[in-house]
Amino acid sequence: MRILIKNGRVIDPKNNLDAELDVFISDGKIQEIAKSLDYSADKIIDAKGLVVTPGLIDMQVHTREPGREDKETLETASLAAIAGGITSFVAMPNTSPVADNQSVIEFIIKRSKELNLVNIYPTGSITKREEGKMLSEINELKNSGAIAITDDGVDVQDEGLLKRAMQYAKTCDMLLMSHCETDTLTEDGVMHEGWVSTQLGLPGTPASSEDLAVQKNLILAEETGARIHLLHNSTKGAVNAIALAKTKGVNVTAEVSVQHFSLTDEECFGYNTNAKMYPPLRSNEHLEAIQKAIQDNVIDVFTTDHAPHIEPDKLKPFAYAAFGSTGLETSFAVANTYLVEKNIVSLPDIIRKMTIAPAQILRIDKGHLSVGADADIAIFDISKKWIVNPSKSLSKGKNCAFNDKELTGKCKYTIIGGEIKMQDEKIV
């Protein structure tokens, strides 16, 4: 299909574009970006008043397939991603069975191609069955198509094993993505340890659980020279440690999930289980530190940590409810609402952290609008206000921390590989 996008505000951080331009797409590729293009096209999109960006990239998505298709599937996760302007995402390995072997990795890749929806990049687990006892065959995972290794959902508690994993990953030139948590400090915590948890009478997880694990990862990364990416940072201590490590030349990148720069632990009042997640929503002190780290570019990437659950798992008493929130359909709107509209960072800044920055970390040729690049494009109405309604979610999981909140910014068109996948907010 030949597509001509007219009169949109084109923002492409890689190419320093932020201007009203036209985009011409043919044969699945971007052919030209300039003012007042005049091509015959099968589809002309009038993007006047809209923002045209590279398709968003999410580095942390729990797809649940294989094994827990009652919670989510690769198909439903892909449809939710399309609705949010996400054209590529990284699938976490905590499936059933765990993606610790060639068969599971190849299944995810094959299923992704069959669906022909979004670009899905599987990860393999650092340890067998994510048990933290024996290393997976990291080179086999890489050769099977895994883009990184991670035990996300749990942390590798054994420092010696984690060091060997980093050495192995460095030898294979593999990215290691680390979930930072200290089990003996988390214990039975179900939310952030602070005055809110005290008022609710719930066991809390201290910030030090994350802080100590981040320090562990940074020390080992400096010693081994491994390339590491720290997942879903949420504490003041974590971002301060990462900032210092970067000045020392440690090969580390870091992300924050959008809920951790926008919401605090006060969301847990009323025993709201949609606000129960790991890492937990923190106090305002930590939220402000995260926002400052975003401004200072200590945080490289925004993610969703999309974690869908079936309704019964969230209807339990707070202490027993499942951890996690969905986010594929809301991530851009959350960043726009809580950061851009509040003048904390600019619109091009959030787009950078959701496009070219994750692409460069993952070493994939995505996240930009260069001539010849794959035509993965999102078109947003950044002024549209809408209420998050779980019943309208395309994800099987309805457990979103932003349910019933008003957000500003909605994806209207999603184009992947030159194919229109969503038009006027409707999946094609």
N, C-alpha and C positions, 0 to 999 in steps of 0.2 A: 504494500500500500504506500502511495505517495501522500504524505501529510504536510500541510503548511500551517504552522502556528503563527498567527499574525498579532502584532501590536502588544505583546506581553512584556512585562518587566522581567527580563532574563537575568537571573543571578547564577553565576558559575564561578565559585571561588577559585578553582584551579586556574582558570584563564582570566581572572580579575574582571569578569563581566558583571555589570550592574547597570543596565540601560534598557530602554524600550527597543526591542529588536524582533525580527522574524526568524523562525527556525524552519528549515526545510528538511524533511526526512524522506529517504527513499531506500529501498532494499535493506531495511532494518537499520540503516546507519544515518547519522547526522551528515548531511551533505553541505549545508551552508547556514551560517548565522550572520545576518546583516540587516540593515534597515530596508524597508520597502521592497522585499523580495517579490518577484512576479513569476511564479511557476504554476503550471497546470498541476492540479492535485486531485486525488480521489476524495480527500477530506480536508476542508479548511476549518481551522479552529480559531475563532475570534477571541483572543486572550486579553482584550482591552480591560484594564483594571485588575488583571490577574498576575500572579507571579509564576514564572516558568523556571523550574530548577532541574538539576539532575535528579534522577530517581533516588529516593532515600535508601540508605543502607543501615540495617540493624544488626549489630554484632552479637546479640544475645536473645535468642528465641527458643522457648521450650515447646516443641511441636507435639510431643507425646507419642508420636508414631515412629516406630512400631511399638505395640504393646498396650497403650492406653488410649485407643481411638475413641473411647467414650468421652474423654476430656478434650481432645483435639486431634486433628489429622493434618497431614501435610497439605491437603487440599483446603481445609477450612482456615488454617493458618495463612495460607497463601492468599485466599480471598480477603481475609481481614487486612493483610499487608497491603494489598492493592487498594483497598478502601482508604488506607492511611497514606498513600503515596509512596509506600516502601516497595522498591522493585527488586531488592536483593536482601537476603538475611542469612545469618549464621545459625544453624540448628545445634542446640546443645545435646550432649551425648547421654543424658540421663533418661533414656528410653528403656523399654523392657522387651528384649534384652538390651543391656547397656551397649553403646556403640564403642566397644573395645576391640573390634575385630573387623576384618575385611568385609565379611558378609553384610553386616549392618550398614556400613558406610556405602557399599555398592548398592544396597537396596534403596537408601535415601536418594542417591544420585539418580538411579533408574526411575524411581517414582516421580522425582522432580521433573525429569525430562518427559515422562508420560503426561503429566499434568499440563505442562507448557503454560505455567502461570507466572511465577516469579523465579528468580535465580536463587537457588538454595545451596548453601555451602555447609556440608556437614563437618562436625568436629568429632574427634575420637577422645576417649577418656585417657587420662594420665595413668590411672591404675586399673587393673582388672576389676570389673564390676563396680568401679568407683569405691572399692573397699579400703583403699589406702594401704594395701599390704604388698602388692606385687605390680611392677611396672607393666603397662601394656607394651605391645610391640610397636613402638612409635614409628619406626621406619616403614613397617607394613601399613600402618594407618595412613601415613603420608602417600605411599605408593597407591593406595586404594582410592585416594581422592580427598582425604580429610584435610581441611585447611588450617587446623590448629588442634592442640590437645588441651583438655580442661577436665577437671572433675566437678565442674560447676554444679551447685546443689550441696556439695560438701567440700571441705578443704582437706588437703593432704597434711595430716597432722605430724607425720614422721619427717623431721627435718632432713635426716640422712637420705630418705627415699626421695624427698622433693629435690634435694641437691642432685641426686643421680638423674632424676627426670630432666632437670635443667641441662645437665651435661649431655644427656642423650639427645634432647631437643636441639641443643646447639650443634651437635655433630650432624644432625639431619637437617639443619637450618629450618627448624619448625617453631612456630609461635606457640608459646605456653601461656594460656589464659588462666589466671588464678583467682579462685573464690577465697577471700581472706576472712577466716574465722578461727577462733581458738576455742575448741570444744569445752575445755575445762573451765573457761570463763563464761561461755554461753549457757552451759548446763541446760536447765529446763526453761530458759527465758523465752517469752512469747512476744515481747515488744521491747522498745527502748527502755533501759533502766533510768528512771527519773521521776519527777514529781507526778507526771500523768500516770505512770504504772503504779505508783504508790497510792494515788487516789482510787484507781480501779481495782487495787488489790491483786494485781497480776505480777507474776515473776518477770523480771526484766533482764535484758541482755546489755551489759555495759559496753560503752564505746571502746573500752580497752580490748575487748575481744577482737575487734577489727584492727585496732591500732597495732597490736602485738603481731598479728599475722601479716600485716602489710610490711612491718619492719623485717620480719623473717624473710619474706619474699625478696625484698630489696637487698638485703645483705647477701643472700644466696645468688641473686642475679648479678650483683657486682662481682662476687667471687668467681662465678662460672662464666660470665660474659654472655649468658643466655638472653634471648629476646623475649621479654615477658610483657603481658598486658594484664593489668589489674582490673577485675570486674567490679561493677556496681559499688563504687566507693561512697561512703555515707557519713564519715566522721571528720571532724576538724583535725584530729591527730593523723589520720590517713593522708589527707591532702597536703598537710605540712611536711610529712615524711617524703611524699612523692616529689614535692617541689625541691626539697633538699637533694634527693637522689638524682634528679635531673640536672642540677647544677654540677654534680660530681661525674656526670657522664654515664650513669647507669642506663642500660638499654631498656627503658621502661616507658610504656604508654598507659594511660588510665582513662577510665570511663565513669560516668555517673548515669544511673537510670533516671528518667525524667521525673519520677515521683519524688526523688530525693533532693531536687532543687526547688520543688514546688509545694510539698506538703510536710507537715510536722506530725509528731506523735499525738497531737490533739485530735487528729482524725479518728483515733481509737476510742474517744469518748462515745458512750452508748454501746460499747462493746461491738463496734463496727468491724466485722471480720474481713470486709473488703480492704481494710487498712492494715491487715495483718500480713506481713511479708518479711523476707530476709534478703539483705539486711533490713532491720526495722526502720520505719520512719523515725527520724531523730528529733531532738528538740530544736528550737529556733536558733540556738547558738551554732549548732552543726550545720543547719540549712544555710545560714549566712556565710559560714566558712566555705561551704560548697560553692555558693554563688560567687564568692570572691575568687576561688580557684578557677572557676570558669572564665571570669574576666581576665585572670592572669595567664590563661592558657596552660595551667597545670593539668586541667582536664582536657583530654584530646577529643573525646567522643561522647555522644549521647546515645543511650540504648533504651529499650523498653523493659528488658527482663520479663518478657511476656510469659506469664505462667497461668494457663487456664486450668480451671478445676470444675468438676461437676457440682451442681448446687448442694447436694447433701454434705459435701466436704466443707462448705462454707457456712452451712446452717447450724453447725455444732456450736457449743459454748466456746467462747473466744480461745480459751487455753487449749482446746482440742481441735480447733478449726485448722484447715490447711493454710500454709504460707503461700502468698503470691497474688499478683494482680495481672490482668491482661493489659495490653497497651498498644498493640499494633495500629489500631484505628485512631488513637488519640495523641500519639507522641508529638507530631508536629504542632498540633493545636496547643498542647501543654507548654511546649517550648515558646511558642509565639505569645501565649497568654501570660505566662509567668516570668518570662525573661525580656522579650522584645517590647511588649506593651508597657512593662514597668521600667523600661529604659536601663536595664541591667546590661544587656548586650544587644548588638544590632542584628537585623534579620540575616545579612550575609554571614555573620558569625555563627548563628545556629545552623544555617544550611551547611557551612563548612564542616561542622562537627557531626553532621548527619549524612555527608556525601563523600567528599574527597578524603577527609581525615580517616574514616574507617577503611576506605579503599586502599589507602597507602599502607596502613598497618597490616591489612590482610594480603597486600601485594596482588590486588586484582585490578584489571583495567576497567574500572567502573567509577561512578561518582563524578563525571565531568561531561561537558558538552562540546568537546573538541570535534572538529571535522574528522569524519572517519570513525568516530566512537559509536558504540552500540547506542541506539536511540532508546535509552531508558530515561524517561522524563516524567516529572510530576508537575501538575499545574494547580496552584492553590488560590483560593479566594481568602486572602489574609484578613479580611474585615468581617467575614461572615460569623455571626454568633450562633451557637447551637448548644443544646442541652444533651449531655451524654445519656443515652437511653439504652440500658443493657438488652432490652428485648429486640433492638434493632441491630445488635452486633452480629457480624458475620462469623466471628469466632464462636466455637461451641461454649467457651467459657464466658460467663456473664459477670464474673467477679472482678470488676474494674474499680480501682480506688477513686476514679473520677465520676462514677455513676451519679447522675442527677446534678452534676456541676455544669455551669455555663463556661464554655471555652470559646475562643475566637480563632478562626482559621480552619478552613475545610478544604480537603482535596477534591477537585472537580473532575480532573482527568488524570489517568495513569496510563502511560505508554511504555511497553516493554518490548525491546527488540523490534521496534517499529510497528508493533501491533497495539491498537487501542484496547486496553483491558477494562477501563472504566471511563464512562462518558457522562457528564452532567450528574456525577455522584451515583451513577448506576452501573453495576458490573455488566459488561457486554458479553 
